[in-house]
């Protein structure tokens, strides 16, 4: 949202934020905003406050979301987190957590696929023994390991403040690129190797697929993080 603008007793928020998770049952919502000077801050907004309007939204995975509209919402100074870098730190933390979700989902989906292809038979043999199936599964296993190592690198940089050739945001961008692209490839391959059985709503794979699509796009798809990584590389040229 735009703002906050200064008011005699605090600040005033105007703007719209979409896809707010579980806003309808939250006591406070952390809303990123920009001051007139362009500085990012976090406002802790009571969703029942005058000027706040919530409209129901439903995510790809079925999670309850809301579009939050702010129309002259007054926020006291004590409800504003204005410490330098607070919003950026929270965004990086949420992005890293989303990468962890992608890894866990991918691990489970690949395990389901291995179990299914190990039991499903064609021409008297499990389909997992066919080279075309094994190669696809192996490629997705490589995706998982890349997702894992980039996730831990990002989490380590974020939690320890350790230095590196790029700011920690660079490692977080790399982790989200792998998480977004990797989890998409994993669920697509899983659907392919399950055949029509993967589309059966009595089988859980379709729910993992929908959740993976939401994770892929949450806090920016791979392309957005590739652009951010490019900006960091341009600003911090490697020797």
N, C-alpha and C positions, 0 to 999 in steps of 0.2 A: 504493500500500500504506500501511497504518497504520504508525506508528513514524516514525523510529527511536526506540527506547527506550534509555536509557542502560544500559551494561553496564560492568563493571570494566575491560575491555580495549578498549572501543569502543562499538558500537551493535548493537541487535538489530532486525531487520526482520520484520514479519508482514504478510501481505496477499496480494492477487491482482492481477496485471496481465495483461490479455488483449491479443491482437493484437500481440505483440512480433515485429518482423520478424527473420527469420533467427537467432532465439535459439539454435537447435540448433548453429550453427557459430560463434557469437560467443565471443571470449575474455573480454569483459566486457560487461555490459549496464547502461546508465545508467537507473536506476530512480528516478522521482520519489517522494518520501515526505514526510510531515509529522511534525514533532517534536511532543512533547506540548504545546508552546506554540503550535502551529499554524503554525510556520515551515516553508516549503517548502525541501527540500534535494534533492540528487542523490546517490545511492549507486551506486558502480561495483561491480557484483556479478558474481562468477565463477559462471557457470551450473552448474559442477560442484561447487560448494560444498555442504556438508551442509545440508539443509533446503530446498534449491531443487528444485522439481519442474516439469518442462516437459511439457506435453501438446500434441501437434500440432494446429494449426488451419490451414485453407486459406482464403485471402482470395477475394474476388469475382474478382480478376484471375488467381488461381492462384498468387500469391506465397506462399511458405512462411512461416507464422506460428506462434506458440506462446502458450499460456496459461502464464504464469509464476506459480507458487504459492510463497510464501515463508513458511516455518514456523520461526520462531526463528532466522533466518539472522544470524550474527554478521558485522559489518562493522567493520574497523579505522577509526580516525579518519582515517588517510591516504587511505582509499578513499571519503571523503565530501566532496562539494563543497558547502560550506555558505555560500559567499559570497552576500550578499544579492542577490536577483534572478537568480541563476544559472539556476534552473529556468525562470523566466519568460522569460529571454533565449533559452534553448534552444528553448522552445515557440514563441516568436515566429519564431525562425529557421527551424524546421521548417515552420511554417505558411506562411511566405513562400516557402520552397522548394517546398511542395506547390502553391502558386498558380502558380509557374513551370512545374511539370509540367503543370498543367491548361492553361496557355496553349499550350505546345508541342504537347500532344495535340490541342487544338482546332484549331490551325493546320493540322496534318497531316490531320485528318478533313475540314476544310472544303476543303482542296486536293484530297483524294480525291473529294469530292462534286462539285466543280467539273469535274474531269476526267471523271467518269462521266456527269454530266448533259450535258456538252458532246458526248459521243459517242452517248449513247442517243437514238434517234429515235422519234418518234411522229407519225403523219400526215405523214411526210416531212421533219420538222424536228427538230433537237436539242431535247430537253425543256428545256434551259437557256434557250431563247428564249421559253418560256411565262411569262407574267407571274406566275402563282401560284408557280412554281418560283423565279423570280428574286427575288421579294419575300421568300420564306422564306430564301434564301441571303443576301440583303442584311441581313436581321435578325440572322442569326448572325454576319455580318461585324462588325456593330455590337457584338455581345456580345464578340467577340475584341478589338476596340480598347478597350472598357471594361475588360476583363480585363487588358490590357497596361498601360494607364495607371495603374490602381490598384495593380498589381503593382510597377511602378517607383517609385511614390510610397511604398509600404510599404518596399521595399528601401532607398530613399534615407534614409528616416527611421531605419530600423534600423541602417544602416551608418554614418551620419554623426552620429547623435544630435541632429539638427536639431530645433528646437522647433516648436510648432504650437499651434493652439487646443485640441487634445486630445493626450494622450500618444500615442506611436507605436503603441500597441496599438489605437488607434482606426483608424488607416490600415490596419493589418494585418487588422482585422476587416472593413473595407470590401473589401479585396482578396480575402479568403476568401469573402465573400458573393458577389461577382461570379464568382470562380473556381468555386464550387460550383454556383450556378445556371446560369452561362454554359456550363460544360462539359456539364452535363446537357442543356440545350436544344440544344447543337450536335450531340451524338451522336444525340439523338432525331430532329432534323430530318434528319440524314444518313441514318439508317435509313429514314425516311419517303421521302426522295427517291431512295434506291437501290431501293426496293420490295423484292421477295422476294430480290433478289440480295444485299442487305445482310445477310440472315440465313444465307447460305451459308457454312458453316464453312471452305470452301476460299478464301474471300475474307477479308481481315484486319479488316474493319470490326467484326465481332462482338467481337474482342479489344480493340479500342479502346473499344467500348461498355462492356465489363466493367471495364476499367481506369478509365474515366471515373467509373463508379459508385463505385469504391473511393476515388478522389481526392475525389469530392464529399463523402463522409462522413468521410474521414480528418481527424483533429484537429478534428472538429466540423462538422456540416452548416451550411448558411446560417442556419437558425433560431437555432442556438446563438450564432453570431457576431452576429446581429441583437440578441439579448438582451444580449450583452456590450457591444455598441456603445451600446445604450440605457442601460445602467448607467453607462458612461463619460460620456455626455451629461448624465445626471442629476447626476453628481458634478462635472462641469466645465461648468456652463451657459455657453453662448456669449453674449457681450455683445450 
